[in-house]
Amino acid sequence: MRKFIAVIFLFIVLLAGVYFFISPVRNIEKLDQTASLSSLAQEKSAHATSLELNGGSPILGYRLSESDVNDYLRSYLYENDEVDGAEAELLPEHIKFYINKHVVSFMESQFVVDVTPNAENGKLVLKVNSVHLGRMPIPMSLVWDRLNIDKTSDVTVDKEMNEITLLNNLPDSISFEQADTTDEYINLSASVTIDSLRDIINLAPYLIPKDIQRDLSQKLNLFGQ
């Protein structure tokens, strides 16, 4: 009987230890989709976007607050049934993402992903510094093996450099010049090269709100009849 009690006690201690290591390290909000990603982009572009004209290529600036980033993150993950909550924390030169999910059905855990945004060769790149399950570090080789990215998406992964390149489907005429963070904002800037009418056509879906695109399309259709 004493051996049985000892085994039960050791099991409880072991389970408590496991829970301590993988349990959430930060209290975060449950997922809530207040708007679609496209409508969020339209809503936030008014206060987030700036344009500089200094005689060369126009420079588009985009500044997102921590609240803006969290709105995008939660809307993006909202339909993922495996994710219970998500939150981004902006820090000088890097960002931490906290994502809650159940690794096992009876135990909630939290993934903590630390990344540094950069502009490299005109592309927007996230350097993955570390990934933790609760307080326990996860080898990057295991992260990349488990990370399923659709080959048709606009995201690519460099496993050797631990980098994720975003927005690969943007036109070549858009080149990222800056990507950095403070404890309040993410600051992005990109130069825009317009050499031909084709460049303008390719840029239109990214620079012109959808309602204006629809109005222009309707007017052009009427003009063509």
PEVENRA-V531601 format. One record per pair of residues at least 6 apart in sequence whose ideal C-beta (glycine too) atoms are under 7 Angstrom apart, sorted by the first residue. I is the first residue (numbers start at 1). GAP is how many residues later the second one is. If there is no record, write none. Layout:
i->{I:I}
gap->{GAP:GAP}
This chain:
i->{19:21:21:21:22:22:22:22:22:23:23:24:24:24:24:25:25:25:25:26:28:28:28:28:28:29:29:30:30:31:31:31:31:31:31:31:32:33:33:33:34:35:35:36:37:37:37:40:40:40:42:42:44:48:48:48:48:49:49:49:50:51:51:52:52:52:57:57:57:58:59:59:59:60:60:60:61:62:63:63:64:64:65:65:66:66:66:69:69:69:70:70:73:73:74:77:77:82:83:83:83:84:84:84:85:86:86:87:88:88:89:89:90:90:90:90:90:90:91:91:92:92:92:93:93:93:94:94:94:94:94:95:95:95:96:96:97:98:98:99:99:100:100:101:102:102:103:109:109:110:111:111:112:113:113:114:114:115:115:115:115:116:116:117:117:117:117:117:118:118:118:119:119:119:119:122:122:123:123:124:124:124:124:125:125:126:126:126:127:127:128:128:128:128:130:131:131:131:132:140:144:144:149:149:154:154:154:155:155:155:155:156:156:157:170:171:171:173:173:173:173:173:173:174:174:175:175:176:176:177:177:177:178:178:178:179:180:192:193:194:204}
gap->{88:113:114:115:81:87:111:112:114:86:111:76:84:86:110:85:87:109:110:72:57:58:59:70:72:56:58:54:55:43:46:47:52:53:54:55:42:41:42:45:37:8:40:39:35:38:39:31:32:35:167:168:24:14:15:16:20:11:12:13:11:7:9:6:7:9:134:135:136:134:118:130:132:129:130:132:128:126:122:124:121:122:119:120:22:24:118:19:21:117:17:18:13:15:12:6:9:19:16:17:18:16:17:24:15:12:13:11:7:9:6:7:91:92:93:94:95:96:90:92:89:90:91:23:87:88:20:21:22:35:87:20:22:86:16:18:16:12:14:11:12:8:10:8:6:7:6:24:25:24:20:22:20:15:18:15:16:11:12:13:14:11:13:9:62:63:64:69:7:9:61:57:58:59:60:53:54:42:53:42:43:52:55:38:40:37:38:40:35:36:12:34:35:36:7:7:9:12:6:22:13:15:6:8:13:14:15:9:10:11:13:9:12:7:36:31:32:19:20:21:26:29:30:16:18:15:16:12:14:12:13:14:9:10:11:9:7:11:6:6:9}
